[in-house]
């Protein structure tokens, strides 16, 4: 029987509620012989009715079944990683020629060459879940922060057997990694992956892993929230929040629903003490399903690229652009010559849909774009000057060399609406209009034409702009060259011209 069918019967809310009703309706009139129990010979206090015990035994049986279903697919990972650290006593003129190098052994002399770095072995432990099999090769899904660039991985199975693992690949932005191991055993279980998009607040969940080295640990709780953002190391996932106890060592282990299906990968906790405080976070499994194939085939994730830098617009910007309470992501900079630029997207466009799917956050849009295959065409719906427009963009592979080259980042600064507070700080006239220049990026066109933070742009190509909406409207029209009129320290200046 399918796990979902098996556990739906046991743990459906209708069944549990009916049992609760039975307890309250019949507890006063039911005779001892009228109640059945799995443990007929187990003694219990007379204050606890057999109906209550029947209810609790049903819940206990369900807990056991879910645990028994998932535990055989959860492994413990012992990871050895080689790391480098700079030796604070090497180099910088310290007289090792007098004392001899500290790594000299057996009277060997140093050649005087010292890289200033020392290698050391870092050992750690985490969890993982077996998600795929190919022949005798099994694949374990875990966190990238568990494996790092592991030199050695030992996989400990639920039955206590161990195998040497191999790091297949990983991705830091999503904090996932894949480890493989070889085995001819027949009883190794592959976990079933669920649908994290169907998860709702209040769902019962189980966290499985090896917290603090205690292998095969199961804790139960509920989904406290979905769609949480944040996380360490600029993680781009949204997260399922749970109060199921998660501690160090749980990282990489599965978060499981009542059907025994993996709906998340436990990743981090929010804690002031370093221990569980009921604030655990898991990567939704739908965020990484497609990544498994990429890790197996390429050892890494190939992100689709459109060439847009995005930000979440604050209340002031949303109001200035006439966006109300819409959800989406604001395009601040566009790489000149990028797929987005060639497709017609411009700075100031507010992206609300990608291929028909509503954009709820910047991180979601980054994930969805990253999942697009190079060479495919995607449709972006944006709001520009208060109106929806649709643009077709041909996706390219993300090239880190291009992404880090700011010389083509247009316009290379963030414009901001003038407020009375800003006017006071800049000692501007109360009626002064325009757009404030902030957050200039080095080497961009903004730097080349001579803009400075604190400038107030009053015109684009000799067309006056009084606010952000008018400013981005004019930017969207540019084709060959651009220049700005700016107010700087009480004087109106014109910038150099930038040719596209």
GIPE-V25221 format. One record per pair of residues at least 12 apart in sequence whose C-alpha atoms are under 10 Angstrom apart, sorted by the first residue. I is the first residue (numbers start at 0). J is the second residue. If there is no record, write none. Layout:
i j
I J
I J
//
This chain:
i j
1 258
2 64
2 65
2 68
2 191
2 257
2 258
2 259
2 260
3 191
3 193
3 256
3 257
3 258
3 259
3 260
4 258
5 61
5 64
5 65
5 257
5 258
5 259
6 61
6 62
6 64
6 65
6 256
6 257
6 258
6 259
7 61
7 257
7 258
8 61
8 258
9 57
9 58
9 60
9 61
9 62
9 64
9 257
9 258
10 57
10 58
10 60
10 61
10 62
10 203
10 257
10 258
11 257
14 54
14 57
15 54
15 55
15 57
15 58
16 54
17 54
18 50
18 51
18 53
18 54
18 55
18 57
19 50
19 51
19 53
19 54
19 55
21 50
21 51
21 54
22 48
22 49
22 50
22 51
22 52
22 53
22 54
23 50
23 51
25 48
25 50
26 47
26 48
26 49
26 50
26 51
27 48
29 48
29 49
29 50
30 48
30 49
31 48
31 49
31 50
32 49
33 49
33 50
34 48
34 49
34 50
34 51
34 52
34 53
35 49
35 50
35 52
35 53
36 49
36 50
36 52
36 53
36 54
36 56
36 57
37 52
37 53
37 56
37 57
37 60
38 52
38 53
38 56
61 257
61 258
62 205
62 217
62 218
62 219
62 257
64 257
64 258
64 259
65 204
65 205
65 217
65 255
65 256
65 257
65 258
65 259
65 260
66 205
66 206
66 207
66 215
66 216
66 217
66 218
66 219
66 255
66 257
66 259
67 259
68 188
68 190
68 191
68 258
68 259
68 260
69 128
69 129
69 188
69 189
69 190
69 191
69 205
69 207
69 215
69 217
69 253
69 254
69 255
69 258
69 259
69 260
69 261
70 128
70 156
70 157
70 158
70 188
70 190
70 207
70 208
70 215
70 216
70 217
70 253
70 259
71 128
71 129
71 156
71 157
71 158
71 186
71 187
71 188
71 189
71 190
71 215
72 127
72 128
72 129
72 130
72 139
72 156
72 157
72 186
72 187
72 188
72 189
72 190
72 191
72 252
72 253
73 126
73 127
73 128
73 129
73 130
73 139
73 140
73 155
73 156
73 157
73 187
73 188
73 189
73 190
73 207
73 208
73 209
73 214
73 215
73 216
73 251
73 252
73 253
74 125
74 126
74 127
74 128
74 129
74 139
74 140
74 141
74 153
74 154
74 155
74 156
74 157
74 158
74 159
74 161
74 207
74 208
74 209
74 214
74 215
74 251
74 252
75 124
75 125
75 126
75 127
75 128
75 153
75 154
75 155
75 156
75 157
75 159
75 161
75 208
75 209
75 210
75 212
75 213
75 214
75 215
75 248
75 249
75 251
75 252
76 123
76 124
76 125
76 126
76 127
76 139
76 141
76 145
76 146
76 152
76 153
76 154
76 155
76 156
76 161
76 163
76 164
76 178
76 208
76 209
76 248
76 251
77 122
77 123
77 124
77 125
77 126
77 145
77 146
77 149
77 151
77 152
77 153
77 154
77 155
77 163
77 164
77 212
78 120
78 121
78 122
78 123
78 124
78 125
78 145
78 146
78 147
78 148
78 149
78 150
78 151
78 152
78 153
78 154
78 164
79 120
79 121
79 122
79 123
79 124
79 146
79 147
79 148
79 149
79 150
79 151
79 152
79 153
80 119
80 120
80 121
80 122
80 123
80 146
80 147
80 148
80 149
80 150
80 151
80 152
81 118
81 119
81 120
81 121
81 122
81 147
81 148
81 149
81 150
81 151
82 116
82 117
82 118
82 119
82 120
82 121
82 147
82 148
82 149
82 150
83 115
83 116
83 117
83 118
83 119
83 120
83 121
84 115
84 116
84 117
84 118
84 119
85 114
85 115
85 116
85 117
85 118
86 113
86 114
86 115
86 116
86 117
86 118
87 115
87 116
87 117
88 101
88 115
89 101
89 113
89 114
89 115
89 116
89 117
90 111
90 112
90 113
90 114
90 115
90 116
91 115
95 109
95 111
95 113
96 108
96 109
96 110
96 111
99 111
100 112
100 113
102 117
120 149
120 150
121 149
121 150
122 149
122 151
122 152
123 145
123 146
123 149
123 152
123 212
123 248
124 145
124 146
124 152
124 153
124 209
124 210
124 211
124 212
124 247
124 248
124 249
124 250
125 141
125 142
125 144
125 145
125 146
125 208
125 209
125 210
125 211
125 212
125 214
125 247
125 248
125 249
125 250
125 251
125 252
126 139
126 140
126 141
126 142
126 145
126 154
126 155
126 207
126 208
126 209
126 210
126 212
126 214
126 215
126 247
126 248
126 249
126 250
126 251
126 252
126 253
126 264
126 265
127 139
127 140
127 141
127 142
127 145
127 154
127 155
127 176
127 177
127 178
127 207
127 208
127 209
127 248
127 249
127 250
127 251
127 252
127 253
127 264
127 265
128 140
128 141
128 156
128 177
128 178
128 188
128 189
128 190
128 191
128 207
128 208
128 251
128 252
128 253
128 254
128 261
128 264
129 141
129 156
129 177
129 178
129 179
129 187
129 188
129 189
129 190
129 191
129 252
129 253
130 177
130 188
130 189
130 190
130 191
130 192
130 261
130 288
130 291
131 179
131 188
131 189
131 190
131 191
131 291
132 179
132 180
132 181
132 187
132 188
132 189
133 181
134 181
134 182
134 183
135 180
135 181
135 182
135 183
135 184
135 185
136 179
136 180
136 181
136 182
136 183
137 164
137 178
137 179
137 180
137 181
137 182
137 187
137 188
137 189
138 164
138 165
138 166
138 167
138 177
138 178
138 179
138 180
138 181
138 189
138 291
138 295
139 154
139 164
139 165
139 166
139 167
139 176
139 177
139 178
139 179
139 180
139 189
139 190
139 251
139 252
139 291
140 169
140 175
140 176
140 177
140 178
140 179
140 251
140 252
140 253
140 264
140 287
140 291
141 169
141 174
141 175
141 176
141 177
141 178
141 250
141 251
141 252
141 253
141 264
141 265
141 266
142 169
142 170
142 171
142 173
142 174
142 175
142 176
142 177
142 178
142 250
142 251
142 252
142 264
142 265
142 266
142 267
142 282
143 168
143 169
143 170
143 171
143 172
143 173
143 174
143 175
143 176
143 177
143 250
143 251
143 266
144 169
144 170
144 171
144 174
144 175
144 176
144 231
144 232
144 250
144 251
144 266
145 174
145 175
145 176
145 248
145 249
145 250
145 251
145 266
146 166
146 168
146 169
146 174
146 175
146 176
146 177
146 178
146 251
147 166
147 168
147 169
147 170
147 171
147 174
147 176
148 166
148 168
148 169
149 164
149 165
149 166
150 164
150 165
150 166
151 163
151 164
151 165
151 166
152 164
152 165
152 166
152 178
152 179
152 180
153 165
153 180
154 178
154 179
154 180
155 214
156 187
156 214
156 215
157 187
157 188
157 214
157 215
158 186
158 187
159 214
160 184
161 180
161 182
162 179
162 180
162 181
162 182
163 178
163 179
163 180
163 181
163 182
164 177
164 178
164 179
164 180
164 181
165 177
165 178
165 179
165 180
165 181
166 178
166 179
166 180
166 298
167 179
167 180
167 294
167 295
167 296
167 297
167 298
167 299
168 291
168 293
168 294
168 295
168 296
168 297
168 298
168 299
168 300
169 290
169 291
169 293
169 294
169 295
169 298
169 299
169 300
170 290
170 294
170 298
170 299
170 300
170 301
171 232
171 233
171 234
171 235
171 299
171 300
172 231
172 232
172 233
172 234
172 235
172 236
172 300
172 366
173 232
173 233
173 234
173 235
173 236
173 237
173 282
173 286
173 287
173 290
173 300
173 366
174 231
174 232
174 233
174 234
174 235
174 236
174 251
174 264
174 266
174 282
174 287
175 251
175 264
175 266
175 282
175 287
175 290
175 291
175 294
176 251
176 287
176 290
176 291
176 294
176 298
176 299
177 290
177 291
177 294
177 295
177 298
177 299
178 294
178 295
179 295
190 253
190 255
190 259
190 260
190 261
191 255
191 258
191 259
191 260
191 261
191 262
192 253
192 255
192 259
192 260
192 261
192 262
192 263
192 284
192 285
192 288
193 255
193 256
193 258
193 259
193 260
193 261
193 262
193 263
193 283
193 284
193 285
193 288
194 256
194 260
194 261
194 262
194 263
194 283
194 284
194 285
194 288
195 225
195 239
195 256
195 260
195 261
195 262
195 263
195 282
195 283
195 284
195 285
195 286
196 225
196 262
196 283
196 284
196 285
196 286
197 262
198 222
198 224
198 225
198 239
198 256
198 262
198 263
198 283
199 221
199 222
199 223
199 224
199 225
199 239
200 221
200 222
200 223
200 224
200 225
200 239
200 240
200 241
201 220
201 221
201 222
201 223
201 224
201 241
202 220
202 221
202 222
202 223
202 224
202 241
202 256
202 257
203 219
203 220
203 221
203 222
203 223
203 241
203 243
203 255
203 256
203 257
204 218
204 219
204 220
204 221
204 222
204 241
204 242
204 243
204 254
204 255
204 256
204 257
204 258
204 259
204 260
204 261
204 262
204 263
205 217
205 218
205 219
205 220
205 221
205 222
205 241
205 242
205 243
205 244
205 253
205 254
205 255
205 256
205 257
205 259
205 260
205 261
205 262
206 218
206 219
206 220
206 221
206 241
206 242
206 243
206 244
206 245
206 249
206 252
206 253
206 254
206 255
206 256
206 261
206 263
206 264
206 265
206 279
206 281
207 219
207 243
207 244
207 245
207 249
207 250
207 251
207 252
207 253
207 254
207 255
207 264
207 265
208 245
208 246
208 247
208 248
208 249
208 250
208 251
208 252
208 253
208 254
208 265
209 245
209 246
209 247
209 248
209 249
209 250
209 251
209 252
210 244
210 245
210 246
210 247
210 248
210 249
210 250
210 252
210 274
211 245
211 246
211 247
211 248
211 249
211 274
212 246
212 247
212 248
212 249
213 248
213 249
214 248
214 249
215 249
215 252
216 245
216 249
217 243
217 244
217 245
217 254
218 242
218 243
218 244
218 245
218 254
219 241
219 242
219 243
219 244
219 245
219 254
219 255
219 256
220 241
220 242
220 243
220 244
220 277
221 240
221 241
221 242
221 243
221 256
222 239
222 240
222 241
222 242
222 243
222 256
222 279
222 280
223 239
223 240
223 241
223 242
223 243
223 277
223 278
223 279
223 280
224 238
224 239
224 240
224 241
224 242
224 280
225 237
225 238
225 239
225 240
225 241
225 280
225 281
225 283
226 238
226 239
226 240
226 282
226 283
226 359
226 360
226 363
227 239
227 240
227 280
227 281
227 282
228 240
228 280
228 360
228 362
228 363
229 362
230 266
230 267
230 268
230 269
230 280
231 266
231 267
231 268
233 362
234 282
234 362
235 282
235 286
235 361
235 362
235 363
235 364
235 365
235 366
236 281
236 282
236 283
236 286
236 287
236 362
236 363
236 365
236 366
237 280
237 281
237 282
237 283
237 286
237 360
237 362
237 363
237 366
238 263
238 264
238 265
238 266
238 267
238 279
238 280
238 281
238 282
238 283
238 284
238 286
239 254
239 262
239 263
239 264
239 265
239 279
239 280
239 281
239 282
239 283
239 284
240 265
240 267
240 268
240 277
240 278
240 279
240 280
240 281
240 282
240 283
241 254
241 265
241 268
241 277
241 278
241 279
241 280
241 281
242 275
242 276
242 277
242 278
242 279
242 280
243 275
243 276
243 277
243 278
243 279
243 280
244 268
244 274
244 275
244 276
244 277
244 278
244 279
245 265
245 266
245 267
245 268
245 269
245 274
245 275
245 276
245 277
245 278
245 279
245 280
245 281
246 265
246 266
246 267
246 268
246 270
246 273
246 274
246 275
246 276
246 277
246 279
247 266
247 267
247 268
247 273
247 274
247 275
248 265
248 266
249 264
249 265
249 266
249 267
249 268
249 279
250 264
250 265
250 266
250 267
250 268
250 280
250 281
251 263
251 264
251 265
251 266
251 267
251 281
251 282
252 264
252 265
252 266
252 281
253 265
253 266
253 281
253 282
253 284
254 266
254 280
254 281
254 282
254 283
254 284
261 283
261 284
261 285
262 281
262 282
262 283
262 284
262 285
263 280
263 281
263 282
263 283
263 284
263 285
263 286
263 287
264 280
264 281
264 282
264 283
264 284
264 286
264 287
265 279
265 280
265 281
265 282
265 283
266 279
266 280
266 281
266 282
267 279
267 280
267 281
267 282
268 280
268 281
286 363
286 366
286 367
286 370
287 366
287 370
289 370
290 370
300 369
300 370
300 397
301 369
301 370
301 371
301 372
301 373
301 395
301 396
301 397
301 398
302 365
302 366
302 367
302 368
302 369
302 370
302 371
302 372
302 373
302 394
302 395
302 396
302 397
302 398
303 365
303 366
303 367
303 368
303 369
303 370
303 371
303 372
303 373
303 374
303 375
303 393
303 394
303 395
303 396
303 397
303 398
304 337
304 338
304 339
304 365
304 368
304 369
304 370
304 371
304 372
304 373
304 392
304 393
304 394
304 395
304 396
304 397
304 398
304 402
305 333
305 334
305 337
305 338
305 339
305 340
305 341
305 342
305 344
305 365
305 368
305 369
305 371
305 373
305 377
305 392
305 393
305 394
305 395
305 396
305 397
306 330
306 332
306 333
306 334
306 335
306 336
306 337
306 338
306 339
306 340
306 341
306 344
306 394
306 395
306 397
306 401
306 402
306 408
307 329
307 330
307 331
307 332
307 333
307 334
307 335
307 337
307 338
307 339
307 340
307 344
307 345
307 346
307 365
307 402
307 408
307 409
308 328
308 329
308 330
308 331
308 332
308 333
308 334
308 346
308 361
308 365
308 402
308 408
308 409
309 327
309 328
309 329
309 330
309 331
309 332
309 333
309 346
309 347
309 348
309 349
309 350
309 360
309 361
309 362
309 364
309 365
310 327
310 328
310 329
310 330
310 331
310 332
310 349
310 360
310 361
310 362
311 326
311 327
311 328
311 329
311 330
311 331
311 349
311 360
311 361
311 362
312 326
312 327
312 328
312 329
312 330
312 331
312 349
312 361
315 415
315 416
315 417
315 418
316 329
316 414
316 415
316 416
316 467
316 468
317 329
317 349
318 416
318 467
318 468
319 415
319 416
319 417
319 466
319 467
319 468
319 469
320 347
320 348
320 349
320 382
320 383
320 384
320 385
320 416
320 466
320 467
320 468
320 469
320 471
321 382
321 383
321 384
321 385
321 386
321 467
321 468
322 349
322 382
322 383
322 384
322 385
322 386
325 349
325 351
325 358
325 359
326 349
326 350
326 351
326 352
326 357
326 358
326 359
326 360
326 361
327 349
327 350
327 351
327 352
327 357
327 358
327 359
327 360
327 361
327 363
327 364
327 381
327 382
328 347
328 348
328 349
328 350
328 351
328 352
328 358
328 359
328 360
328 361
328 362
328 363
328 364
328 365
328 381
329 346
329 347
329 348
329 349
329 350
329 351
329 360
329 361
329 381
329 382
330 344
330 345
330 346
330 347
330 348
330 349
330 350
330 361
330 381
331 345
331 346
331 347
331 348
331 349
331 408
331 409
331 410
331 411
331 412
331 413
331 414
331 471
332 345
332 346
332 347
332 348
332 407
332 408
332 409
332 410
332 411
332 412
332 413
333 345
333 346
333 347
333 407
333 408
333 409
333 410
333 411
334 346
334 401
334 402
334 404
334 405
334 406
334 407
334 408
334 409
334 410
334 411
335 406
335 407
335 408
335 409
335 410
335 499
336 407
336 408
336 499
337 392
337 393
337 394
337 395
337 401
337 407
337 408
338 376
338 391
338 392
338 393
338 394
338 395
339 379
339 390
339 391
339 392
339 393
339 394
340 392
340 409
341 390
341 391
341 392
341 393
342 377
342 378
342 379
342 389
342 390
342 391
342 392
342 393
342 394
343 389
343 390
343 391
343 392
343 475
344 379
344 380
344 381
344 383
344 388
344 389
344 390
344 391
344 392
344 475
345 381
345 383
345 409
345 410
345 471
345 472
345 474
345 475
345 476
345 477
346 383
346 409
346 410
346 411
346 413
346 470
346 471
346 472
346 474
346 475
347 381
347 382
347 383
347 384
347 413
347 414
347 467
347 468
347 470
347 471
347 472
347 474
347 475
348 380
348 381
348 382
348 383
348 384
348 385
348 387
348 388
348 471
348 472
348 475
349 379
349 380
349 381
349 382
349 383
349 384
349 385
349 387
350 364
350 379
350 380
350 381
350 382
350 383
350 387
350 388
350 389
351 364
351 379
351 380
351 381
351 382
351 387
352 364
352 378
352 379
352 380
352 381
352 382
352 389
353 367
353 368
353 377
353 378
353 379
353 380
353 381
353 389
353 390
354 367
354 376
354 377
354 378
354 379
354 380
354 391
355 377
355 378
355 379
355 380
356 378
356 379
356 380
357 380
358 380
368 394
369 394
369 396
369 397
371 393
371 394
371 395
371 396
372 393
372 394
372 395
372 396
373 393
373 394
373 395
373 396
373 397
374 392
374 393
374 394
374 395
374 396
375 392
375 393
375 394
375 395
376 390
376 391
376 392
376 393
376 394
376 395
377 390
377 391
377 392
377 393
377 394
378 390
378 391
378 392
378 393
379 391
379 392
383 468
383 471
383 472
383 475
384 467
384 468
384 469
384 470
384 471
384 472
384 473
384 475
385 468
385 472
404 442
404 443
405 440
405 441
405 442
405 443
405 444
406 440
406 441
406 442
406 443
406 444
406 445
406 446
406 447
407 442
407 443
407 444
407 499
408 440
408 441
408 442
408 443
408 444
408 445
409 440
409 443
409 444
409 445
409 499
410 439
410 440
410 443
410 444
410 445
410 446
410 474
411 436
411 437
411 438
411 439
411 440
411 441
411 442
411 443
411 444
411 445
411 446
411 447
411 450
412 435
412 436
412 437
412 438
412 439
412 440
412 441
412 443
412 444
412 445
412 446
412 450
412 451
412 452
413 434
413 435
413 436
413 437
413 438
413 439
413 440
413 452
414 433
414 434
414 435
414 436
414 437
414 438
414 439
414 452
414 454
414 455
414 456
414 466
414 467
414 470
414 471
415 433
415 434
415 435
415 436
415 437
415 438
415 455
415 466
415 467
415 470
416 432
416 433
416 434
416 435
416 436
416 455
416 465
416 466
416 467
416 468
416 470
417 431
417 432
417 433
417 434
417 435
417 455
417 465
417 466
417 467
418 431
418 432
418 434
418 435
419 431
421 435
421 453
422 435
425 453
425 454
425 455
425 487
425 488
425 489
426 488
426 489
427 455
427 486
427 488
427 489
428 489
431 455
431 457
431 465
431 486
432 455
432 456
432 457
432 463
432 464
432 465
432 466
433 454
433 455
433 456
433 457
433 458
433 463
433 464
433 465
433 466
433 467
433 469
433 470
433 484
433 485
433 486
434 453
434 454
434 455
434 456
434 457
434 458
434 464
434 465
434 466
434 467
434 468
434 469
434 470
434 471
434 485
434 486
435 451
435 452
435 453
435 454
435 455
435 456
435 457
435 466
435 467
435 485
435 486
436 450
436 451
436 452
436 453
436 454
436 455
436 456
436 485
437 450
437 451
437 452
437 453
437 454
437 455
438 451
438 452
438 453
439 451
439 452
439 453
444 496
444 497
444 498
444 499
445 482
445 494
445 495
445 497
447 494
447 495
447 496
447 497
448 481
448 482
448 483
448 493
448 494
448 495
448 496
448 497
449 482
449 483
449 493
449 494
449 495
449 496
450 483
450 484
450 485
450 487
450 493
450 494
450 495
451 485
451 487
452 487
453 485
453 486
453 487
453 488
454 484
454 485
454 486
454 487
454 488
454 491
454 492
455 483
455 484
455 485
455 486
455 487
455 488
455 491
456 470
456 483
456 484
456 485
456 486
456 487
456 491
456 492
456 493
457 470
457 483
457 484
457 485
457 486
457 491
457 492
457 493
458 470
458 473
458 482
458 483
458 484
458 485
458 486
458 493
459 471
459 472
459 473
459 474
459 477
459 481
459 482
459 483
459 484
459 485
459 493
460 473
460 474
460 477
460 480
460 481
460 482
460 483
460 484
460 493
460 496
461 481
461 482
461 483
461 484
461 493
462 483
462 484
463 483
463 484
464 484
477 499
478 498
478 499
479 497
479 498
479 499
480 496
480 497
480 498
480 499
481 494
481 495
481 496
481 497
481 498
481 499
482 494
482 495
482 496
482 497
482 498
483 495
483 496
483 497
//
